[in-house]
């Protein structure tokens, strides 16, 4: 081998080493997924269903069911299905003590799935979830393919340079190696700067095809994927409520809701006397949600359904419904100050201003996350007259959160078994107008969701205008 050929090959080795060391692709494929937490009001039980993340398929699927104080013992029937075909079934036996109960199922391919949940007495709940695929972006394929091809061409150049009578022949595979390195480096650079395609599930309606190969039909498009608000119709059916969600443009059932704050639908009801119920209807079909009401009052209820639609953002749909019942009316709630709620002492303080700070002080640092948050605050007003009528007509209907302190490096949000928060739960809110408001503060302690009602009188100087 001549000196010129050796020099060319040494230079090639140096270039290959630099490219391989500094040009590694940084683009990720489809995410491996996170735990999915979904609140469900199944019959008389308020449950949190946790679908644990799956990284590969086929794979076992662990499902944990969290019960709350007062949940009746019994057996839940769980099943996984894809394309309408049931893949696995299991039963989860709920004990008398609140806490977490586990079941094991199976998933055998990536794509959209459904988990069905039933206690055998009413309609089964169906929870959609996504099993992600491990996807290698095209630019990453080009990067690694280029480096592999460069290595092959390099070996050919060495072999030709040693065996050929004319060492100039070694420049042919050497040129191929240089071209392969150029492809690899270009792929690495583009991999770091090229945006990923729209994510199935969160941005696109998921299918098995676009989950397993999201780049196949990725095209630049000027199509507006936004979707109109939903229409909400509420019917009372023998102690149950039926929520019908239809598209505001087509009138068809809405079947593109996202899990938002650990639920598909957050349903807030305010009874005629001001008793609040924060429920999570079960999905029994496209646009068809049901929820059971335990011992309601008679009269007109204010209804608010909070949901997130794929391509439509978070929406709040309000309505009213007449319900028959025999429960006694709730008493008028107090203003700020100490009180006892279901055996737990709570001190509620309100610091007026613009904005206003509302803080509930609990006995200990043992609060649990509920619906992914440390606390929830529902605000209606300003109004006068009966609470239910006032809530239905109130210009302000707000749902405010107290966030869980973030933990660096934590992928999944803590579930309800983590009792390490508090003792203070604070909210900041700017009231738009003076007047009397009703508020309900909610936090979880000892697997029991505590609801703290109160009234707030906002003076003219404390409003945000």
C-alpha positions in Angstrom: 0.0 0.0 0.0 1.4 3.4 -1.0 2.0 6.2 1.5 -0.7 8.4 -0.1 -3.3 5.6 0.3 -2.2 5.0 4.0 -2.6 8.7 4.7 -6.0 8.8 3.1 -7.1 5.8 5.2 -5.8 7.4 8.4 -7.6 10.6 7.7 -10.8 8.6 7.0 -10.4 6.8 10.4 -10.0 10.2 12.2 -13.1 11.6 10.5 -15.1 8.5 11.3 -14.0 8.7 14.9 -15.0 12.4 15.2 -18.4 11.8 13.5 -19.2 8.7 15.6 -18.3 10.5 18.8 -19.9 13.8 18.3 -22.8 13.2 15.9 -25.0 10.8 17.8 -28.7 11.3 17.1 -30.8 12.9 19.9 -34.3 12.4 18.5 -36.5 10.1 20.5 -39.1 7.7 19.3 -42.6 7.3 20.6 -42.7 7.7 24.4 -42.7 4.6 26.5 -45.8 5.9 28.2 -46.7 6.9 31.8 -49.2 5.6 34.3 -52.8 6.6 33.5 -55.0 7.5 36.4 -58.7 7.7 35.8 -61.4 8.5 38.4 -64.6 6.6 38.0 -67.9 6.9 39.8 -69.0 3.3 39.3 -72.4 2.7 40.9 -72.1 3.8 44.5 -68.2 3.5 44.5 -65.8 6.4 43.8 -62.7 4.7 42.4 -59.4 5.7 40.9 -58.2 3.3 38.3 -54.5 3.3 37.6 -53.3 1.7 34.4 -49.6 1.1 34.8 -47.4 2.0 31.9 -46.3 -0.7 29.4 -42.9 -0.4 27.6 -43.0 -3.4 25.3 -45.5 -5.8 23.9 -46.7 -8.4 24.4 -46.6 -7.7 28.1 -48.6 -8.0 31.3 -50.7 -5.0 32.2 -51.0 -4.1 35.8 -54.2 -2.3 36.9 -54.5 -0.9 40.4 -57.9 0.2 41.8 -57.9 2.7 44.6 -61.0 2.7 46.9 -62.0 5.4 49.3 -63.6 5.4 52.8 -67.1 4.1 52.6 -66.5 2.0 49.5 -68.5 -1.3 49.7 -66.5 -4.5 49.4 -67.2 -6.6 46.3 -65.7 -7.9 43.1 -64.8 -5.9 40.0 -64.7 -7.5 36.6 -61.9 -6.1 34.4 -61.1 -6.9 30.7 -58.8 -5.5 28.0 -59.9 -5.3 24.4 -58.4 -4.1 21.1 -60.4 -3.6 17.9 -63.5 -4.9 19.8 -61.8 -8.2 20.6 -61.3 -9.1 24.3 -57.8 -10.2 25.0 -57.8 -10.9 28.7 -60.0 -10.8 31.8 -59.5 -10.7 35.6 -61.3 -10.0 38.8 -60.3 -7.6 41.5 -61.7 -8.3 44.9 -62.2 -5.1 46.9 -61.9 -5.3 50.7 -63.7 -3.3 53.4 -60.6 -1.2 54.0 -59.9 1.7 51.7 -56.7 1.4 49.7 -55.2 -0.1 46.6 -56.2 -3.4 45.0 -54.3 -4.9 42.1 -55.2 -6.9 39.0 -53.1 -8.3 36.1 -54.2 -8.4 32.5 -52.5 -8.7 29.1 -51.8 -6.5 26.1 -50.3 -8.0 22.9 -49.7 -5.1 20.5 -49.2 -1.3 20.5 -52.1 0.9 19.7 -55.5 2.1 21.1 -57.0 -0.2 23.8 -60.0 -0.2 26.1 -60.2 -1.3 29.7 -63.7 -2.3 30.8 -64.7 -2.2 34.4 -67.9 -3.6 35.9 -69.3 -4.5 39.3 -72.1 -6.6 37.7 -74.9 -4.3 38.7 -74.9 -1.5 36.2 -73.4 -0.6 32.9 -69.7 -1.3 32.5 -67.2 1.6 32.3 -64.9 1.6 29.3 -61.6 3.5 29.7 -59.6 4.2 26.5 -55.8 4.0 26.9 -52.8 3.8 24.5 -50.1 1.3 24.4 -47.1 3.1 22.7 -44.8 1.5 20.2 -41.0 1.9 20.1 -40.5 4.0 17.0 -37.2 4.9 15.4 -37.5 8.2 13.5 -36.3 8.2 9.8 -33.5 10.6 10.5 -32.2 8.3 13.3 -32.3 5.4 10.9 -30.3 7.4 8.5 -27.8 8.3 11.2 -27.1 4.8 12.4 -27.5 3.4 8.9 -24.9 5.8 7.6 -22.4 4.9 10.4 -22.9 1.2 9.7 -22.4 1.7 5.9 -19.3 3.8 6.6 -17.9 1.0 8.7 -18.5 -1.5 5.9 -17.0 0.8 3.3 -14.0 1.3 5.6 -13.3 -2.4 5.8 -13.6 -2.7 2.1 -11.1 0.1 1.6 -8.7 -1.6 4.0 -9.1 -5.0 2.2 -8.7 -3.4 -1.3 -5.7 -1.3 -0.2 -3.9 -4.4 1.2 -4.8 -6.9 -1.6 -5.1 -4.8 -4.8 -2.1 -4.2 -7.0 -3.3 -0.7 -7.6 -3.9 1.0 -4.2 -5.9 3.7 -6.0 -8.8 1.2 -6.1 -9.1 1.7 -2.3 -10.3 5.3 -2.9 -13.6 3.9 -4.3 -14.9 2.3 -1.1 -13.2 5.2 0.8 -15.3 7.6 -1.1 -18.4 5.5 -0.2 -17.4 5.7 3.5 -17.1 9.5 3.2 -20.6 9.7 1.6 -22.1 7.4 4.3 -20.6 9.6 7.0 -22.1 12.7 5.3 -25.5 11.0 5.3 -25.1 10.0 9.0 -24.0 13.5 10.1 -26.8 15.1 8.1 -29.3 12.7 9.7 -28.0 13.5 13.2 -28.3 17.2 12.6 -31.8 16.9 11.2 -32.8 14.5 14.0 -32.1 17.2 16.6 -34.0 19.9 14.8 -36.9 18.2 12.9 -40.2 18.3 14.9 -41.8 15.0 15.5 -45.1 14.2 13.8 -48.4 14.8 15.7 -48.7 12.4 18.6 -51.5 9.8 18.3 -53.8 10.0 21.2 -53.0 13.5 22.3 -53.1 15.3 19.0 -54.5 12.8 16.5 -57.2 10.2 16.8 -55.1 7.1 17.5 -55.1 4.1 15.2 -53.0 1.0 15.2 -51.3 2.3 12.1 -50.4 5.7 13.2 -49.2 4.4 16.6 -46.8 1.9 15.2 -45.6 4.1 12.4 -46.4 7.8 13.1 -44.0 9.0 10.3 -45.8 7.0 7.6 -48.4 9.6 6.8 -46.7 12.6 8.4 -47.3 15.5 6.0 -47.2 19.3 6.4 -50.8 20.3 6.4 -52.8 23.5 6.6 -55.9 21.7 7.9 -57.4 23.2 11.0 -57.7 20.3 13.5 -59.6 22.4 16.1 -63.0 21.0 17.0 -66.1 22.9 18.2 -67.5 22.8 21.7 -69.7 19.9 22.7 -73.4 20.1 23.3 -74.4 18.7 26.7 -77.8 17.1 27.4 -78.6 15.8 30.9 -81.4 13.4 31.7 -82.4 11.9 35.1 -83.0 8.1 34.9 -84.3 6.4 38.1 -81.6 7.7 40.4 -79.0 7.9 37.6 -77.9 10.8 35.3 -77.2 10.3 31.7 -74.9 12.8 30.0 -75.1 12.9 26.2 -72.2 14.7 24.5 -72.6 15.7 20.9 -70.5 17.6 18.4 -71.6 21.2 18.1 -71.2 21.1 14.3 -72.4 17.7 13.2 -74.6 16.6 16.1 -72.8 13.2 16.2 -71.7 11.6 19.5 -68.4 12.9 20.8 -65.8 10.2 21.0 -62.5 12.1 21.2 -62.3 13.1 24.9 -58.9 13.2 26.6 -58.1 12.1 30.1 -57.9 15.6 31.7 -56.8 15.9 35.4 -57.3 12.1 35.9 -60.8 11.9 34.4 -62.7 11.9 31.1 -65.5 14.0 32.6 -65.5 16.0 35.8 -69.1 16.4 36.7 -70.0 19.0 39.4 -73.5 19.1 40.8 -74.9 21.7 43.2 -78.1 20.7 44.9 -81.0 23.2 45.6 -79.6 23.8 49.1 -76.0 24.0 48.0 -74.6 20.5 48.6 -71.8 19.9 46.1 -71.1 16.5 44.4 -67.9 16.1 42.4 -68.4 12.9 40.3 -66.8 11.2 37.4 -69.3 9.5 35.0 -68.4 6.2 33.4 -68.2 6.0 29.6 -70.6 3.4 28.3 -70.3 4.4 24.6 -69.4 7.2 22.3 -70.7 10.4 23.9 -72.7 8.4 26.4 -71.8 8.8 30.1 -73.6 7.6 33.2 -73.4 8.4 36.9 -75.3 7.2 39.9 -76.7 9.6 42.5 -76.9 8.3 46.0 -79.8 9.8 48.0 -80.3 13.1 46.2 -82.4 16.0 47.2 -85.5 16.9 45.2 -85.3 19.9 43.0 -83.3 21.7 40.3 -79.6 21.0 40.3 -76.9 23.1 38.7 -74.7 21.0 36.4 -71.2 21.7 35.1 -69.2 19.2 33.0 -65.5 19.9 32.6 -63.8 17.9 29.8 -60.9 18.1 27.3 -61.5 17.4 23.7 -58.7 16.3 21.3 -58.1 19.4 19.2 -60.7 21.4 21.2 -59.0 22.2 24.5 -60.6 22.2 27.9 -64.3 23.0 27.9 -66.9 23.7 30.5 -70.5 22.8 29.6 -73.3 24.0 32.0 -76.9 23.0 32.3 -79.6 22.2 34.9 -81.6 19.0 35.7 -84.6 18.3 37.8 -84.1 15.3 40.2 -86.4 13.5 42.5 -85.2 12.5 45.9 -85.7 12.5 49.6 -82.4 13.7 51.2 -82.7 16.6 53.7 -81.4 20.0 52.5 -77.9 21.0 53.5 -77.4 23.7 56.1 -76.1 27.2 55.2 -72.3 27.0 55.2 -70.2 29.4 57.5 -67.7 31.9 56.4 -64.0 31.8 57.2 -62.9 30.1 60.5 -62.5 26.7 62.1 -64.9 23.9 61.5 -65.0 20.1 61.6 -65.7 18.2 58.4 -66.4 14.5 58.7 -64.4 14.3 61.9 -61.4 16.3 60.6 -60.8 19.8 62.0 -60.2 22.4 59.3 -59.4 26.0 59.7 -60.3 28.1 56.6 -58.7 31.5 56.2 -59.4 34.0 53.4 -57.1 36.9 52.7 -59.1 39.4 50.6 -57.6 41.4 47.8 -57.0 41.2 44.1 -56.1 38.4 44.0 -57.7 36.7 47.0 -55.9 33.8 48.9 -58.0 31.0 50.3 -56.2 28.5 52.6 -57.4 25.5 54.4 -55.3 24.3 57.3 -55.5 20.5 58.1 -54.2 18.7 61.2 -51.1 17.1 59.8 -48.9 16.7 56.8 -50.8 13.6 55.6 -52.9 14.8 52.7 -53.0 12.6 49.5 -53.2 13.6 45.9 -56.7 13.5 44.4 -57.2 13.8 40.6 -53.5 14.6 40.3 -53.8 17.7 42.6 -53.3 18.6 46.2 -56.6 20.3 46.4 -59.6 21.5 44.4 -61.7 24.7 44.8 -65.1 25.2 43.1 -66.4 28.8 43.1 -69.9 30.0 42.0 -71.4 33.5 42.2 -72.1 36.2 42.8 -75.8 35.5 43.5 -78.7 35.7 45.9 -81.5 33.3 46.6 -81.5 29.5 46.8 -78.0 28.0 46.3 -78.9 25.6 43.5 -80.8 28.3 41.6 -78.0 30.8 42.2 -75.3 28.4 41.1 -77.2 27.6 37.9 -77.5 31.3 37.0 -74.2 32.5 38.5 -72.0 34.3 36.0 -68.8 32.9 37.6 -68.2 29.1 37.8 -64.6 28.4 38.4 -62.5 25.3 39.2 -59.2 26.1 40.8 -56.3 23.8 41.7 -53.6 23.6 44.4 -50.7 21.8 42.7 -48.6 19.0 44.0 -45.0 20.2 44.6 -42.9 18.8 41.6 -40.1 16.3 42.2 -37.1 16.5 39.9 -36.7 13.4 37.7 -40.1 12.0 38.6 -41.9 10.7 35.5 -45.2 9.6 36.9 -47.3 11.8 39.3 -47.7 10.3 42.8 -50.9 8.3 43.3 -53.2 8.4 46.3 -51.1 6.1 48.4 -48.6 8.9 49.0 -49.8 10.7 52.1 -47.1 13.4 52.5 -48.6 16.8 51.7 -50.1 19.7 53.6 -51.0 20.7 56.2 -51.9 23.9 54.3 -53.8 23.9 51.0 -53.8 27.3 49.4 -55.6 28.7 46.3 -55.2 32.1 44.6 -58.2 33.5 42.7 -59.2 37.0 41.5 -63.0 37.5 41.9 -64.3 39.4 38.9 -67.1 41.2 40.7 -68.2 42.0 44.3 -70.9 40.0 45.9 -71.6 36.8 47.8 -69.9 33.6 46.5 -70.2 30.0 47.5 -67.0 28.0 47.5 -66.3 24.3 48.1 -62.7 23.2 48.9 -61.8 19.6 48.5 -58.7 17.6 49.6 -58.1 13.9 50.4 -57.0 12.6 53.8 -57.1 8.9 54.9 -58.5 7.8 51.5 -61.5 10.2 52.2 -62.3 13.2 50.0 -63.2 16.0 52.4 -65.5 18.8 51.1 -65.3 22.1 52.9 -68.2 24.5 52.0 -68.1 28.2 52.8 -69.4 31.6 51.7 -67.2 34.4 50.7 -68.4 38.0 50.7 -66.3 40.0 48.2 -66.3 43.8 48.8 -66.0 46.2 45.9 -62.4 46.9 46.7 -61.6 43.1 46.7 -62.9 42.4 43.2 -60.7 42.4 40.2 -62.2 45.3 38.3 
